[in-house]
Amino acid sequence: MPDRLAYAGSKNPTDPSDVDGIDVGKLILSPTRTYAPVIKKILDGYQQDIHGMVHCSGGGQTKVMHFVENLHVIKDNLFPVPPLFRMIQEQSGTEWKEMYKVFNMGHRMELYVPELIADSIIAIANEYNVGAAVVGRCEASDNKKLTLVTQTGEYNY
């Protein structure tokens, strides 16, 4: 393998992370919690009101761009960036705009619903101890656009 493709960061799997009691290896390899029970309950009660669902893995925060036309998606209330993604950015030197394009940045599932039912859906997520929030909105547009307002800057795609 070419050296340029090999990991060259300063962290080893047994090094401490920014999360107390969890080393870098455990932080990287910890299993992802499934949303299946939450989504099932939401679909059971609100399927007819859901205009879209996007699982942000494999396309990050820009994945929604594959599914919209003539819409400006504005995400201006995203969750804080988890320690894992801060570490990846610090170790790789990747620009934050690219990080949001590639990684979910701790924001994995999006449901596009009328504002009127958002609080009910958030309440369902909370029943399962899953954080949920209204993270943005959609506006009509002449083309498809995405604006992310983050802790590290505003990015337009």
C-alpha positions as CSV (number, residue, x, y, z in Angstrom):
1,M,0.0,0.0,0.0
2,P,1.3,3.5,-0.8
3,D,2.5,5.3,2.4
4,R,0.3,8.2,1.6
5,L,-2.8,6.0,2.1
6,A,-1.6,4.6,5.5
7,Y,-2.7,6.1,8.8
8,A,-0.3,8.7,9.9
9,G,-2.0,10.2,12.9
10,S,-0.5,10.6,16.3
11,K,-3.1,8.5,18.1
12,N,-2.8,4.8,19.0
13,P,-5.8,2.6,19.9
14,T,-4.8,2.5,23.6
15,D,-4.3,6.3,23.9
16,P,-6.9,8.1,26.0
17,S,-9.6,10.0,24.1
18,D,-11.5,13.2,25.1
19,V,-14.2,10.9,26.6
20,D,-13.4,9.9,30.2
21,G,-12.6,6.2,30.6
22,I,-12.8,5.4,26.8
23,D,-9.6,5.0,24.8
24,V,-9.2,5.9,21.2
25,G,-9.7,2.3,20.0
26,K,-13.0,1.9,21.8
27,L,-14.2,5.4,20.7
28,I,-13.6,4.4,17.0
29,L,-15.0,0.9,17.3
30,S,-18.0,1.4,19.5
31,P,-21.1,0.0,17.9
32,T,-23.7,2.4,16.6
33,R,-27.0,2.3,18.3
34,T,-29.9,1.2,16.1
35,Y,-32.8,3.6,15.4
36,A,-35.1,0.8,14.3
37,P,-37.5,0.8,17.3
38,V,-37.7,4.6,17.2
39,I,-38.4,4.7,13.5
40,K,-41.0,1.9,13.7
41,K,-43.0,3.8,16.4
42,I,-42.7,7.0,14.4
43,L,-43.9,5.3,11.2
44,D,-46.7,3.6,13.1
45,G,-48.1,7.0,14.1
46,Y,-47.0,9.5,11.5
47,Q,-46.0,7.7,8.2
48,Q,-48.5,9.7,6.2
49,D,-46.9,13.0,7.4
50,I,-43.3,12.1,6.7
51,H,-42.0,13.8,3.5
52,G,-38.6,12.3,3.7
53,M,-36.1,10.3,5.7
54,V,-32.3,10.4,5.3
55,H,-29.8,8.2,7.1
56,C,-26.8,10.5,7.0
57,S,-24.1,7.7,7.0
58,G,-22.4,7.4,3.7
59,G,-22.8,10.9,2.4
60,G,-22.8,12.9,5.6
61,Q,-24.8,16.0,6.0
62,T,-24.9,16.5,2.2
63,K,-26.7,13.2,1.5
64,V,-30.0,15.0,1.3
65,M,-28.9,16.7,-1.9
66,H,-29.5,13.4,-3.7
67,F,-33.2,13.5,-2.9
68,V,-34.4,17.1,-3.4
69,E,-35.1,19.4,-6.3
70,N,-35.9,23.1,-6.1
71,L,-35.4,23.1,-2.4
72,H,-33.0,25.0,0.0
73,V,-32.3,22.8,3.0
74,I,-31.1,24.8,5.9
75,K,-29.6,23.0,8.9
76,D,-28.9,25.7,11.5
77,N,-29.4,23.9,14.8
78,L,-27.2,20.8,14.4
79,F,-26.0,18.8,17.4
80,P,-22.6,19.4,18.8
81,V,-19.8,17.6,17.0
82,P,-18.9,14.4,19.0
83,P,-15.4,13.8,20.2
84,L,-14.7,11.1,17.5
85,F,-15.3,13.5,14.6
86,R,-13.3,16.3,16.3
87,M,-10.4,13.8,16.7
88,I,-10.7,12.6,13.0
89,Q,-10.6,16.3,11.9
90,E,-7.6,17.2,14.1
91,Q,-5.6,14.1,13.1
92,S,-6.3,14.3,9.4
93,G,-6.3,18.1,9.0
94,T,-9.5,17.7,6.8
95,E,-11.3,21.0,6.2
96,W,-14.5,21.2,8.3
97,K,-16.6,21.7,5.1
98,E,-15.4,18.3,3.8
99,M,-16.0,16.7,7.2
100,Y,-19.7,17.6,7.0
101,K,-19.8,16.3,3.4
102,V,-18.3,12.9,4.3
103,F,-19.3,12.2,7.9
104,N,-22.6,12.4,9.7
105,M,-20.9,14.4,12.4
106,G,-23.1,12.8,15.1
107,H,-26.3,13.6,13.3
108,R,-27.4,10.3,11.7
109,M,-31.1,10.4,10.9
110,E,-33.3,13.1,9.5
111,L,-37.0,13.1,9.1
112,Y,-38.6,15.8,7.0
113,V,-42.0,16.5,8.6
114,P,-44.4,19.4,9.1
115,E,-43.4,21.6,12.0
116,L,-46.8,20.8,13.6
117,I,-45.7,17.2,14.5
118,A,-42.0,17.8,15.2
119,D,-42.5,17.9,19.0
120,S,-44.5,14.6,18.9
121,I,-41.7,12.9,17.0
122,I,-39.1,14.3,19.3
123,A,-41.1,12.9,22.3
124,I,-41.0,9.4,20.7
125,A,-37.2,9.6,20.3
126,N,-36.9,10.8,23.9
127,E,-38.9,7.7,25.1
128,Y,-35.9,5.7,23.8
129,N,-33.3,8.0,25.2
130,V,-32.3,9.2,21.8
131,G,-31.6,12.8,21.4
132,A,-33.7,14.6,18.8
133,A,-34.3,18.2,17.8
134,V,-35.6,20.4,15.0
135,V,-32.3,21.0,13.3
136,G,-33.5,23.2,10.4
137,R,-36.0,23.8,7.7
138,C,-36.7,23.7,4.0
139,E,-37.5,26.6,1.8
140,A,-38.5,26.8,-1.9
141,S,-35.7,27.6,-4.3
142,D,-34.9,27.8,-8.0
143,N,-32.4,25.0,-7.5
144,K,-31.3,22.5,-4.9
145,K,-29.1,24.1,-2.1
146,L,-27.9,23.1,1.3
147,T,-26.7,25.5,4.0
148,L,-25.1,24.2,7.2
149,V,-24.6,26.6,10.0
150,T,-22.2,24.8,12.4
151,Q,-19.9,25.5,15.3
152,T,-17.0,25.7,12.9
153,G,-18.6,27.9,10.2
154,E,-21.3,28.2,7.6
155,Y,-21.0,25.9,4.6
156,N,-23.0,26.1,1.4
157,Y,-23.3,23.2,-1.1
